Amino acid sequence: MGSFSPWHWAILAVVVVILFGAKRLPDAARALGKSLRIFKSEVRELQSESKADAPAAPTTVQAERVDPPAPASGQDRQA
C-alpha cells in the first residue's frame, strides 16, 4: 500500500517529461548531480573538521584506597 508499483513510476516519469520537456531534462539531471556532489563534499569536510576538533578520549585515573583513621580511645582524651 505504501510502496510504488511500476505503474506509479511510469506515470511519474510521464508527468516529469510533460512538465520539464525532453530538452531540459538532461540539464536538470546534470545540475542535480552537481548539487549532490557539492553537498556530499561539504558533509565530508564538516565530518573531518568535527573529528579534528573533538577532544582526546578521557584517560582513566587509578585511585588508591585510603582507610579512615582508627577512632581515638577514651583514655587519650582525658589528659
Secondary structure as a PSIPRED ss2 file (coil, helix, strand):
# PSIPRED VFORMAT (PSIPRED V4.0)

   1 M C   1.000  0.000  0.000
   2 G C   1.000  0.000  0.000
   3 S C   1.000  0.000  0.000
   4 F C   1.000  0.000  0.000
   5 S C   1.000  0.000  0.000
   6 P H   0.000  1.000  0.000
   7 W H   0.000  1.000  0.000
   8 H H   0.000  1.000  0.000
   9 W H   0.000  1.000  0.000
  10 A H   0.000  1.000  0.000
  11 I H   0.000  1.000  0.000
  12 L H   0.000  1.000  0.000
  13 A H   0.000  1.000  0.000
  14 V H   0.000  1.000  0.000
  15 V H   0.000  1.000  0.000
  16 V H   0.000  1.000  0.000
  17 V H   0.000  1.000  0.000
  18 I H   0.000  1.000  0.000
  19 L H   0.000  1.000  0.000
  20 F H   0.000  1.000  0.000
  21 G C   1.000  0.000  0.000
  22 A C   1.000  0.000  0.000
  23 K C   1.000  0.000  0.000
  24 R C   1.000  0.000  0.000
  25 L H   0.000  1.000  0.000
  26 P H   0.000  1.000  0.000
  27 D H   0.000  1.000  0.000
  28 A H   0.000  1.000  0.000
  29 A H   0.000  1.000  0.000
  30 R H   0.000  1.000  0.000
  31 A H   0.000  1.000  0.000
  32 L H   0.000  1.000  0.000
  33 G H   0.000  1.000  0.000
  34 K H   0.000  1.000  0.000
  35 S H   0.000  1.000  0.000
  36 L H   0.000  1.000  0.000
  37 R H   0.000  1.000  0.000
  38 I H   0.000  1.000  0.000
  39 F H   0.000  1.000  0.000
  40 K H   0.000  1.000  0.000
  41 S H   0.000  1.000  0.000
  42 E H   0.000  1.000  0.000
  43 V H   0.000  1.000  0.000
  44 R H   0.000  1.000  0.000
  45 E H   0.000  1.000  0.000
  46 L H   0.000  1.000  0.000
  47 Q H   0.000  1.000  0.000
  48 S H   0.000  1.000  0.000
  49 E H   0.000  1.000  0.000
  50 S H   0.000  1.000  0.000
  51 K H   0.000  1.000  0.000
  52 A H   0.000  1.000  0.000
  53 D H   0.000  1.000  0.000
  54 A C   1.000  0.000  0.000
  55 P C   1.000  0.000  0.000
  56 A C   1.000  0.000  0.000
  57 A C   1.000  0.000  0.000
  58 P C   1.000  0.000  0.000
  59 T C   1.000  0.000  0.000
  60 T C   1.000  0.000  0.000
  61 V C   1.000  0.000  0.000
  62 Q C   1.000  0.000  0.000
  63 A C   1.000  0.000  0.000
  64 E C   1.000  0.000  0.000
  65 R C   1.000  0.000  0.000
  66 V C   1.000  0.000  0.000
  67 D C   1.000  0.000  0.000
  68 P C   1.000  0.000  0.000
  69 P C   1.000  0.000  0.000
  70 A C   1.000  0.000  0.000
  71 P C   1.000  0.000  0.000
  72 A C   1.000  0.000  0.000
  73 S C   1.000  0.000  0.000
  74 G H   0.000  1.000  0.000
  75 Q H   0.000  1.000  0.000
  76 D H   0.000  1.000  0.000
  77 R H   0.000  1.000  0.000
  78 Q C   1.000  0.000  0.000
  79 A C   1.000  0.000  0.000
